[in-house]
């Protein structure tokens, strides 16, 4: 329980108490921004370097993947999805790599990500089909289902939030139990699975479901 609790790192006059998960998120944001600036300097059209080729291949793959789900006409949402998967990949794997507590073990962080995705999902449907169509779809196929359709707006982000938080929490608990009851050498491959592979898998699942929900909303 001590490991799961988010300790207050420091206080700010306006923002108040700043938790550990917020500070680690700031660190991840700073690293991603600095890495983006450094890796995108001196881009060339002719004779690109190996780093540029690798970056273009990765970004191209991500764009093709998300456009295959939401459609090429909705490619403007791809940068958001790529940003979220980069953040989640860094947040979920930061424990074994840097020793920080993953911010996704804080329910507030996963809830904030889910709420952001909820707004993007609903906005995509409104922008694609208009406000009138968005309001009318709550009464389809029959008006009696309207309360359930409205409730779905909350259920979607709640499922994203609890799935991400639950999987990260479960992996943490299993790993801690193994450290207590088995020799030290055994948890190493298990740690690789839960801290790295499962962390990357949960990042993929989160953005994949967000893209699926966006597609359903726009249709």
Legacy VTK file of the C-alpha trace (Angstrom):
# vtk DataFile Version 3.0
C-alpha trace
ASCII
DATASET POLYDATA
POINTS 219 float
0.000 0.000 0.000
2.908 2.349 0.667
4.198 1.728 -2.850
0.780 2.460 -4.368
0.152 5.694 -2.501
1.114 8.863 -4.364
3.239 10.920 -2.047
3.182 14.705 -2.068
6.509 15.897 -3.435
6.127 19.619 -2.793
3.578 22.432 -2.571
3.057 25.374 -4.910
1.311 28.604 -3.854
-1.446 28.378 -6.466
-1.578 24.692 -7.410
-1.238 23.366 -3.868
0.088 19.851 -3.218
1.938 18.293 -6.162
1.894 14.491 -6.117
4.613 12.123 -7.263
2.627 11.037 -10.318
2.376 14.649 -11.513
6.113 15.223 -11.119
6.950 12.022 -12.994
4.517 13.075 -15.737
6.311 16.435 -15.998
9.613 14.579 -16.331
8.210 12.353 -19.089
6.787 15.377 -20.902
10.119 17.205 -20.709
12.039 14.176 -21.978
9.641 13.643 -24.884
9.721 17.326 -25.865
13.521 17.533 -25.690
13.892 14.247 -27.585
11.490 15.493 -30.268
13.480 18.703 -30.701
16.828 16.918 -30.844
15.679 14.144 -33.172
13.974 16.482 -35.646
16.861 18.906 -36.072
18.608 19.074 -39.413
15.976 17.117 -41.307
16.895 16.697 -44.967
14.925 15.847 -48.066
17.974 14.470 -49.839
20.375 11.974 -48.268
18.575 11.658 -44.912
20.475 10.126 -42.022
19.746 6.803 -40.365
17.951 8.471 -37.449
15.674 10.400 -39.784
14.910 7.269 -41.793
14.059 5.349 -38.620
11.826 8.166 -37.358
10.018 8.489 -40.678
9.461 4.730 -40.763
8.051 4.708 -37.208
5.799 7.724 -37.769
4.686 6.358 -41.125
3.773 3.011 -39.550
1.813 4.730 -36.754
-0.049 6.952 -39.218
-0.951 3.996 -41.440
-2.081 1.980 -38.414
-4.411 4.651 -37.032
-5.656 5.732 -40.459
-6.582 2.102 -41.057
-8.896 2.333 -38.038
-10.330 5.860 -38.220
-9.919 6.423 -41.968
-7.622 8.694 -43.958
-10.238 11.466 -43.930
-9.842 11.631 -40.130
-6.042 11.680 -40.061
-6.103 14.962 -38.115
-6.670 12.908 -34.943
-3.577 10.785 -35.521
-1.143 13.182 -33.740
-3.256 12.976 -30.573
-3.284 9.172 -30.651
0.477 9.003 -31.300
1.134 11.444 -28.444
-0.953 9.388 -26.015
0.738 6.105 -26.930
4.185 7.702 -26.543
3.274 9.042 -23.107
1.747 5.744 -21.950
4.685 3.728 -23.270
7.078 5.949 -21.316
4.879 6.042 -18.204
4.302 2.287 -18.067
7.967 1.354 -18.540
9.629 4.075 -16.474
9.865 1.903 -13.326
12.413 -0.668 -14.554
14.243 1.825 -16.752
14.602 4.804 -14.390
13.321 3.650 -11.013
10.362 6.063 -10.845
6.896 4.951 -9.803
4.741 4.733 -12.949
2.145 7.540 -12.944
-0.406 5.141 -14.441
-0.591 3.445 -11.038
-2.376 6.599 -9.898
-6.108 6.389 -10.633
-6.211 10.169 -11.095
-3.807 9.920 -14.054
-5.700 7.151 -15.829
-8.989 8.968 -15.177
-7.588 12.186 -16.682
-6.420 10.321 -19.798
-9.820 8.652 -20.144
-11.674 11.970 -19.806
-9.434 13.521 -22.462
-10.211 10.639 -24.776
-13.926 10.971 -24.009
-13.915 14.601 -25.171
-11.946 13.703 -28.313
-14.327 10.820 -29.087
-17.455 12.950 -28.722
-15.872 15.898 -30.539
-14.972 13.689 -33.493
-18.585 12.582 -33.826
-19.951 16.130 -33.574
-17.449 17.501 -36.064
-18.072 14.700 -38.557
-21.878 14.603 -38.457
-22.974 17.879 -36.808
-24.630 18.632 -33.479
-28.155 17.736 -34.653
-27.117 14.283 -35.858
-25.098 13.753 -32.665
-28.149 14.532 -30.523
-30.494 12.395 -32.636
-28.272 9.322 -32.485
-29.033 8.947 -28.782
-32.615 8.014 -29.698
-31.672 5.344 -32.236
-32.988 2.782 -32.975
-35.844 3.694 -30.626
-36.185 6.685 -28.254
-36.492 4.425 -25.215
-32.772 3.590 -25.411
-31.773 7.255 -25.060
-30.788 6.974 -21.334
-28.548 3.998 -22.126
-26.925 5.823 -25.041
-26.239 8.855 -22.839
-24.811 6.602 -20.154
-22.458 5.132 -22.761
-20.627 8.484 -22.909
-19.511 7.867 -19.316
-19.075 4.095 -19.650
-16.508 4.365 -22.451
-13.954 6.521 -20.566
-14.659 4.604 -17.365
-13.796 1.333 -19.091
-10.602 2.869 -20.525
-9.640 4.224 -17.110
-10.300 1.083 -15.090
-8.759 -1.251 -17.693
-5.486 0.681 -17.729
-5.356 1.209 -13.966
-6.452 -2.357 -13.174
-3.861 -3.986 -15.409
-1.028 -1.819 -14.095
-2.132 -2.454 -10.509
-2.461 -6.208 -11.050
1.011 -6.452 -12.563
2.468 -4.479 -9.661
0.776 -6.680 -7.021
1.856 -9.949 -8.678
5.430 -8.744 -8.984
5.577 -7.621 -5.344
4.207 -10.984 -4.189
6.828 -12.837 -6.203
9.583 -10.723 -4.677
8.361 -11.668 -1.208
7.851 -15.420 -1.620
10.318 -16.639 -4.261
14.071 -16.249 -4.769
15.371 -12.989 -6.191
16.368 -14.422 -9.577
12.852 -15.636 -10.480
11.087 -12.229 -10.562
13.538 -10.881 -13.184
11.834 -12.365 -16.302
8.442 -11.756 -14.709
9.447 -8.136 -14.097
10.413 -7.825 -17.754
6.932 -9.005 -18.724
4.879 -6.872 -16.330
7.031 -3.724 -16.339
7.942 -3.570 -20.034
5.925 -5.889 -22.278
2.628 -5.521 -20.412
3.195 -1.766 -20.050
3.642 -1.370 -23.800
0.681 -3.671 -24.411
-1.594 -1.560 -22.205
-0.500 1.599 -24.019
-1.432 -0.063 -27.314
-4.799 -1.270 -25.995
-5.706 2.184 -24.635
-5.130 4.066 -27.896
-6.542 1.199 -29.995
-9.839 1.273 -28.087
-9.882 5.078 -28.238
-9.522 4.910 -32.019
-12.256 2.250 -32.223
-14.630 4.383 -30.117
-13.878 7.404 -32.316
-14.704 5.376 -35.420
-17.998 4.216 -33.908
-18.894 7.759 -32.899
-18.149 9.186 -36.343
-20.210 6.464 -38.005
LINES 1 220
219 0 1 2 3 4 5 6 7 8 9 10 11 12 13 14 15 16 17 18 19 20 21 22 23 24 25 26 27 28 29 30 31 32 33 34 35 36 37 38 39 40 41 42 43 44 45 46 47 48 49 50 51 52 53 54 55 56 57 58 59 60 61 62 63 64 65 66 67 68 69 70 71 72 73 74 75 76 77 78 79 80 81 82 83 84 85 86 87 88 89 90 91 92 93 94 95 96 97 98 99 100 101 102 103 104 105 106 107 108 109 110 111 112 113 114 115 116 117 118 119 120 121 122 123 124 125 126 127 128 129 130 131 132 133 134 135 136 137 138 139 140 141 142 143 144 145 146 147 148 149 150 151 152 153 154 155 156 157 158 159 160 161 162 163 164 165 166 167 168 169 170 171 172 173 174 175 176 177 178 179 180 181 182 183 184 185 186 187 188 189 190 191 192 193 194 195 196 197 198 199 200 201 202 203 204 205 206 207 208 209 210 211 212 213 214 215 216 217 218
